């Protein structure tokens, strides 16, 4: 079963699903930090490789964060539009 942005936004995701998403995000942060620390440890002996590693991993990490945030924003926007259309139908004379 998939955990969608829509289910996380509208509250239909279970507590276990929310925890799983949190753990995946935390694991991604730790993975990124491990690679950045590896790049920092390379700086004294091989500055070019260290900087390249830090830069590439940071770009990849921030692109993935942007993608996740965009998915959440899209789900919030769709939920708000659906809510507004329901209210407009209820208040029609």
Protein Blocks (a to p, Z undefined) as FASTA:
>chain_A
ZZdfklmmnopacfklmmmmmmmmmmmmmmmmmmmmmmmmmmmmmmmlmmmmmmmmmmmm
mmmmmmmmmmmmmmmmmmmmmmmmmmmmmmpZZ
